[in-house]
């Protein structure tokens, strides 16, 4: 049967024209040679100039409540240093925390909590010698029956927290006599 009426069959042509052009693949660029940066070795400072054996006759009377307040202020400064983004701000806050803990120990030389926290703060600034000295001080407090009640839990917390004094863990545990 033939189609009538003048219609002719034609093949379908692409709607938008002929075949698309072939795109050229982008050239691969060679990565620039980046010299390897050696990781900076940070060494712990082994010595400590602090005098923990001052003349007991010149010691002021113990101010335990003021010492606890200063320890809390030191905790706040150290916690804020973790939140600070600039290295200079972090260093300033850690230094402030160390000063608060030191002043807390001046008000109450037998404050086990301030002693431990000062050791941890010294550890953060790579003052191994001072941290070990604080831990030895904590051990001597635990040997005194009057202060053992507060010093022993502080020493036990060192054993419970493996991330503390990580770079010299064996020395730190030996310093507290465990």
C-alpha positions in Angstrom: 0.0 0.0 0.0 1.4 3.3 -0.9 1.2 6.4 1.1 -0.7 9.1 -0.5 -1.0 12.7 -0.1 2.6 13.7 -0.8 4.2 12.6 2.4 7.7 11.3 2.1 9.4 9.2 4.6 12.6 10.9 5.8 15.2 9.7 8.3 15.3 11.4 11.7 18.0 14.0 12.0 19.5 15.1 15.3 17.6 17.8 17.0 20.5 20.2 17.5 22.7 19.6 14.6 25.4 17.1 13.7 27.9 15.1 15.7 29.4 16.9 18.7 33.0 18.0 18.7 35.4 15.8 20.6 36.8 17.6 23.7 40.5 17.7 24.2 41.6 16.0 27.5 43.3 18.4 29.8 47.0 18.1 30.2 48.1 16.6 33.5 50.3 18.9 35.5 53.2 17.5 37.5 52.9 18.2 41.2 55.7 20.5 42.4 58.4 18.9 44.4 57.8 19.7 48.1 60.8 19.2 50.2 60.1 17.1 53.2 60.0 19.1 56.4 61.7 17.3 59.3 59.6 17.1 62.3 61.0 19.4 65.0 62.3 17.5 68.0 61.1 19.1 71.2 63.2 18.2 74.1 62.1 18.2 77.7 64.0 20.5 80.0 65.6 18.3 82.7 66.6 20.8 85.3 64.5 22.8 87.6 65.6 25.9 89.5 62.6 25.9 92.0 63.5 25.6 95.7 61.1 23.3 97.4 63.1 23.2 100.6 62.8 26.7 101.9 63.2 27.6 105.5 60.2 26.2 107.3 60.5 28.8 110.0 59.7 31.6 107.5 56.7 29.8 106.1 53.4 31.8 106.5 50.4 30.2 108.1 48.4 27.8 105.9 45.6 29.5 104.0 43.8 26.4 102.6 40.7 28.2 101.3 42.7 30.7 99.3 44.9 27.9 98.0 41.8 26.0 96.8 40.5 29.2 95.1 43.8 29.8 93.3 43.9 26.1 92.2 40.4 26.6 90.7 41.6 29.7 88.9 44.6 27.8 87.6 42.2 25.1 86.3 40.2 27.7 84.5 43.3 29.2 82.8 44.5 25.7 81.7 41.0 24.8 80.4 40.9 28.1 78.4 44.3 27.4 76.9 42.8 24.3 75.3 40.2 26.4 73.7 42.5 29.2 72.5 43.5 29.1 68.8 46.6 31.3 68.8 49.8 29.8 70.1 50.7 33.0 72.0 47.3 33.0 73.7 47.7 29.3 74.7 51.2 30.0 76.1 49.9 33.0 78.1 47.1 31.0 79.6 49.3 28.1 80.5 51.7 30.5 82.1 48.9 32.0 84.1 47.8 28.6 85.2 51.3 27.7 86.4 51.4 31.0 88.3 48.1 30.3 90.0 49.2 26.8 91.0 52.5 28.2 92.3 50.7 30.8 94.3 48.2 28.2 95.6 51.2 26.2 96.9 52.6 29.3 98.5 49.3 29.7 100.4 49.2 26.0 101.3 52.4 24.1 100.7 50.6 20.8 101.5 47.9 21.1 98.8 48.2 17.8 96.9 45.8 18.9 94.2 47.7 22.0 93.4 51.0 20.0 93.5 49.7 17.4 90.9 48.2 20.1 88.7 51.4 22.1 88.7 53.3 18.9 87.7 50.8 18.5 84.8 51.1 22.1 83.7 54.9 21.8 83.8 54.5 18.7 81.6 52.6 20.7 79.0 55.5 23.2 78.6 58.1 20.4 78.5 59.6 21.2 81.9 60.3 17.5 82.8 62.6 18.4 85.7 60.0 20.6 87.4 57.2 18.0 86.8 59.3 15.2 88.3 60.2 17.5 91.3 56.5 18.1 91.9 55.8 14.4 91.7 58.5 13.7 94.2 57.0 16.4 96.4 53.6 14.6 96.1 55.3 11.3 97.1 56.8 13.0 100.2 53.4 14.3 101.1 52.0 10.8 100.9 54.6 9.6 103.3 53.3 12.0 106.0 50.3 10.5 107.8 48.8 14.0 108.1 48.7 14.5 104.3 48.5 11.0 103.0 44.7 11.1 102.8 44.8 13.7 100.0 48.1 12.8 98.4 47.4 9.1 97.8 44.3 9.7 95.6 46.3 12.2 93.6 49.1 9.6 93.1 46.5 7.0 92.2 45.1 9.3 89.5 48.5 9.3 87.8 48.3 5.6 87.5 44.7 5.8 86.2 45.5 8.4 83.4 48.0 6.8 81.0 48.1 10.0 78.8 49.7 12.0 81.6 53.5 12.3 81.5 53.4 10.2 78.3 57.0 11.2 77.2 58.6 10.0 80.4 55.9 7.9 82.0 58.3 5.4 83.6 60.2 8.3 85.4 57.0 9.9 86.5 55.6 6.7 88.1 58.9 6.1 89.7 59.0 9.6 91.2 55.7 9.0 93.0 57.0 5.7 94.3 54.7 3.3 92.4 
